[in-house]
Amino acid sequence: MALIPVADDQLATIVTTLEMRRRPPLRPVPASRFRLVRWDHPALDRYRTLFARVGAPWLWFSRLTMTDAALSAIIHDDGIAVYAVVDAAGIEIGMVELDFRTAGTCEISYFGLVPELAGQGHGRWLMAETLARAWAKGVERVWLHTCTLDHPAALGFYRAQGFAAIKRTIETFQDPRAFGLLPVESAPQIPYLASRR
């Protein structure tokens, strides 16, 4: 066993890939005061705002670094379905992004609610709604990734919803707080070491 050093301005995480190979049995969708609304060809700034609102506490940053052309090529593709979770006041408080670009599969690329809603049962409702859309005609596999930077309950949650872990990888990348993409106070549960320089 060896410890591998990680530079202060870098992060390392263990990424777990999970999948479902068959549609889960039907069960009642948990009640919710929220709605899942499809965003057809979302405006890039609106998408990035929601992405950051939901993901900054977990250091989601990949879509924030993309050029407009690169992001547009993904989220405006006919094989991508973007949804916002909307509360009764019309405020967007979560997101789901489904990727159908590979035949027979659906990747849940992004799935999340603002952190203030964690632990209140809304995730079960959102996953039920997500799976109803992911298991479209011809889909034989639904899959996703989670990592050790996500909410501590994420991996257990996905397994409880019927996903099976199939692979683990280690990912390293520059801490988005180190180059100003996310505020230094983002994700206080993940030590920010770049300031020691």
C-alpha positions in Angstrom: 0.0 0.0 0.0 1.3 3.4 -0.9 0.3 7.0 -0.3 0.5 9.2 -3.4 1.1 12.9 -2.7 -1.4 15.4 -4.2 -0.3 19.0 -4.7 -2.0 21.6 -2.6 -3.8 23.1 -5.5 -5.1 19.7 -6.7 -7.9 17.4 -5.5 -8.1 13.6 -5.7 -11.3 11.7 -5.5 -12.5 8.1 -5.9 -15.2 7.9 -8.6 -17.7 5.0 -8.5 -19.6 4.1 -11.6 -23.0 2.5 -10.9 -25.6 1.0 -13.3 -29.1 -0.5 -13.6 -29.5 -3.2 -16.2 -33.3 -3.4 -15.9 -36.1 -1.1 -15.1 -36.9 -1.2 -11.4 -40.3 -2.4 -10.3 -43.1 0.2 -10.3 -43.7 1.7 -6.9 -45.5 4.9 -5.8 -43.7 8.1 -6.5 -43.1 9.9 -3.3 -45.2 13.1 -2.9 -43.5 16.4 -3.5 -44.2 20.1 -3.5 -41.7 20.4 -6.4 -42.0 20.0 -10.1 -39.5 18.6 -12.7 -39.6 20.9 -15.7 -37.9 20.1 -19.0 -35.6 22.9 -20.3 -35.4 22.7 -24.1 -32.3 24.4 -25.4 -31.6 26.2 -22.1 -29.8 29.6 -22.2 -26.2 29.0 -21.3 -26.1 31.6 -18.5 -29.3 30.2 -16.9 -27.9 26.6 -17.1 -24.5 27.6 -15.6 -26.3 29.5 -12.8 -28.3 26.5 -11.8 -25.3 24.1 -12.2 -23.3 26.3 -9.8 -26.2 26.7 -7.3 -26.7 22.9 -7.1 -23.1 21.8 -7.5 -20.7 24.3 -5.9 -21.0 22.7 -2.5 -19.7 19.5 -4.1 -17.1 21.3 -6.3 -19.0 20.6 -9.6 -17.1 22.8 -12.0 -16.7 21.0 -15.4 -19.5 22.8 -17.2 -18.4 26.2 -15.8 -15.0 25.9 -17.5 -16.4 25.1 -21.0 -16.6 27.6 -23.8 -20.0 28.6 -24.8 -19.6 26.6 -28.0 -18.6 23.4 -26.2 -21.4 23.7 -23.6 -24.0 24.5 -26.2 -22.9 21.5 -28.3 -23.7 19.3 -25.3 -26.9 20.7 -23.7 -28.5 21.7 -27.0 -27.9 18.2 -28.5 -31.1 16.3 -29.2 -29.8 13.4 -27.2 -29.5 15.4 -24.0 -32.5 16.2 -21.7 -32.0 18.9 -19.1 -34.6 19.4 -16.3 -34.9 21.9 -13.5 -36.5 21.2 -10.2 -38.8 24.1 -9.5 -40.5 25.0 -6.2 -44.0 26.5 -5.8 -42.6 30.0 -6.1 -40.9 29.1 -9.5 -37.4 29.1 -8.0 -35.0 26.5 -9.5 -33.7 24.4 -6.7 -32.3 21.3 -8.4 -31.3 19.8 -11.7 -31.2 16.5 -13.7 -29.4 16.0 -17.0 -29.9 12.8 -19.0 -27.6 11.7 -21.8 -29.2 9.4 -24.4 -26.4 9.9 -27.0 -25.2 6.3 -26.8 -27.8 3.9 -28.2 -29.5 1.7 -25.6 -28.2 3.7 -22.7 -29.0 6.7 -20.5 -26.4 8.3 -18.4 -27.6 10.4 -15.5 -24.9 13.0 -16.1 -26.1 15.4 -13.3 -28.5 14.9 -10.5 -28.9 17.1 -7.5 -30.8 19.5 -5.3 -29.6 22.5 -3.4 -27.9 21.4 -0.1 -30.6 22.9 2.1 -32.9 20.2 0.9 -30.7 17.2 1.8 -32.0 14.6 4.1 -35.7 15.5 3.7 -36.8 12.8 1.3 -36.8 14.9 -1.8 -34.0 12.9 -3.4 -36.3 9.8 -3.5 -38.9 11.8 -5.3 -36.4 13.2 -7.7 -34.9 9.8 -8.5 -38.3 8.3 -9.1 -39.0 11.1 -11.6 -35.6 10.8 -13.1 -35.8 7.0 -13.6 -39.3 7.4 -15.2 -37.7 9.5 -17.9 -34.4 7.6 -18.1 -36.0 4.3 -18.9 -37.2 5.5 -22.3 -38.0 3.2 -25.2 -35.0 1.1 -26.2 -32.9 1.9 -23.1 -31.3 -1.2 -21.6 -28.9 0.4 -19.2 -29.1 3.5 -16.9 -25.8 4.6 -15.3 -24.1 7.3 -13.4 -21.0 8.3 -11.5 -20.6 9.6 -8.0 -17.4 10.4 -6.1 -16.0 11.0 -2.6 -16.5 14.8 -3.1 -20.3 14.4 -3.4 -22.6 14.3 -0.5 -21.5 11.5 2.0 -24.8 9.7 1.5 -24.8 9.8 -2.3 -23.3 6.3 -2.9 -25.6 4.6 -0.4 -28.6 6.6 -1.8 -27.9 5.4 -5.4 -27.5 1.8 -4.2 -30.7 2.0 -2.3 -32.5 3.1 -5.5 -31.3 -0.1 -7.2 -28.0 0.9 -8.8 -25.1 -1.5 -8.6 -21.5 -0.3 -8.3 -19.4 -1.7 -11.2 -16.2 0.2 -11.3 -14.0 2.6 -9.2 -11.4 5.0 -10.6 -9.2 7.8 -9.1 -9.5 11.2 -10.6 -7.2 14.2 -9.8 -7.8 17.7 -11.0 -6.9 21.3 -10.1 -9.1 22.6 -7.3 -11.6 25.0 -8.9 -11.2 27.3 -5.8 -7.4 27.6 -6.5 -8.0 29.3 -9.9 -11.0 31.4 -8.9 -13.7 29.4 -10.6 -15.6 28.7 -7.3 -15.3 30.8 -4.1 -12.8 29.6 -1.6 -15.6 29.1 0.9 -17.3 26.6 -1.4 -17.4 23.0 0.0 -16.0 23.8 3.4 -16.1 20.0 4.1 -13.2 19.6 1.6 -10.0 21.2 2.9 -8.7 24.0 0.8 -4.9 23.8 0.8 -3.9 26.0 -2.0 -3.9 29.0 0.4 -0.8 27.6 2.1 1.4 28.6 -0.8 
